[in-house]
Amino acid sequence: MRTVCLAGVGAAGRTDLAAIGANARRATEDSSTVGYIGETTAAATRFSSTILESAGIAQVPGTSGRAAMGKLLSAIEAAGDAGNLREVVDEKVSGAA
């Protein structure tokens, strides 16, 4: 397992939608991606979620990276040896399972 940190998506109180889209698309292009710890604003999360949902990637938004990583790691651990890890993690993070 590895973690990839992508470029920041905002500076000086402004959100860069192009950077958000690029980060989300990069996550969808990596077949090993099972989760995306995303943006901290609702608008930014809505923007990236449309991209991530199409690939079935769980998105864990929030202000605390530590809490988001904990939630994602718990979902991965709970998934065990599931056949489709991406799908199972998405279900666990979204609360569907």
C-alpha positions in Angstrom: 0.0 0.0 0.0 1.2 3.5 -0.8 -0.1 7.0 -0.3 0.3 9.7 -3.0 0.0 13.4 -2.1 -1.2 15.5 -5.0 -0.9 19.2 -5.6 -2.8 21.7 -3.4 -6.0 23.1 -4.8 -6.2 26.6 -3.4 -4.3 29.6 -2.2 -5.3 32.9 -0.7 -8.8 31.7 -0.1 -9.4 30.8 -3.8 -10.2 27.3 -5.0 -8.6 26.1 -8.2 -11.2 23.9 -10.0 -8.6 22.9 -12.6 -6.3 21.5 -9.9 -9.2 19.7 -8.2 -10.2 18.1 -11.5 -6.6 17.2 -12.4 -6.2 15.5 -9.0 -9.4 13.6 -9.2 -8.7 12.5 -12.7 -5.2 11.3 -11.7 -6.8 9.2 -8.9 -9.2 7.6 -11.4 -6.4 6.8 -13.8 -4.5 4.8 -11.2 -6.0 1.3 -11.0 -4.6 0.9 -7.5 -6.6 3.8 -6.1 -9.2 2.8 -3.5 -9.8 6.1 -1.8 -9.3 9.9 -2.2 -8.9 12.2 0.7 -10.2 15.3 -0.8 -11.0 18.9 -0.4 -12.2 20.7 2.7 -15.0 22.8 1.2 -18.4 21.5 0.1 -18.2 23.1 -3.3 -14.8 21.6 -4.0 -16.0 18.2 -2.8 -19.0 18.3 -5.0 -16.8 19.1 -8.0 -14.4 16.3 -7.5 -17.0 13.8 -6.4 -18.6 13.7 -9.9 -15.2 12.5 -11.3 -14.5 10.1 -8.5 -18.0 8.5 -8.4 -17.7 7.5 -12.1 -14.7 5.3 -11.2 -16.2 4.0 -7.9 -13.6 5.7 -5.8 -14.4 6.5 -2.2 -14.0 10.1 -1.3 -13.3 11.1 2.3 -13.7 14.9 2.6 -13.0 16.9 5.8 -10.8 19.2 7.5 -8.6 16.6 9.3 -6.3 14.6 7.2 -5.6 12.4 10.1 -9.2 11.5 10.7 -9.8 11.0 6.9 -6.8 8.7 6.7 -8.0 6.8 9.7 -11.4 6.3 8.2 -9.9 5.2 4.9 -7.5 2.8 6.5 -10.3 1.3 8.7 -12.4 0.7 5.5 -9.4 -1.0 3.8 -8.7 -3.2 6.8 -12.4 -4.1 7.2 -12.5 -5.1 3.5 -10.0 -7.8 4.1 -9.4 -10.0 1.0 -12.4 -8.7 -0.9 -12.3 -9.3 -4.6 -13.0 -5.7 -5.6 -11.2 -3.6 -3.0 -12.2 -0.3 -4.6 -15.9 -1.2 -4.5 -15.8 -2.6 -0.9 -13.9 0.5 0.5 -16.4 2.8 -1.3 -19.3 1.0 0.4 -17.7 1.1 3.8 -16.7 4.8 3.6 -20.1 5.8 2.3 -21.8 3.8 5.0 -23.6 1.4 2.6 -22.1 -1.6 4.3 
